[in-house]
């Protein structure tokens, strides 16, 4: 499925609110995902806050070229709000 991230906002710590074109939205805590050479720099909250939505990839990206796939973020948002999965919204 084609998951397009259409909005994202920094919430707190390592939590981002995301919204997808299919209506799925929710807070995603990425703290546990920030390991390895590309993601460890994002443990600095000031750097973590500086994500953008890449216009072609339709996902979160950071200035150090770190990114998460839109499918991964979509799944995390659905896990945070399972009622959306059941209702489709």
Buried (B, 14 or more C-beta within 10 A) or exposed (E): EEBBBEEBEBEEEBBBBBBBBBEBBBBBBBEEBBEEEEBEBBEEEEBBEBBEBEEEBBBBBBEBEBBBEBEBBBBBBBEBBEEBEEEEE
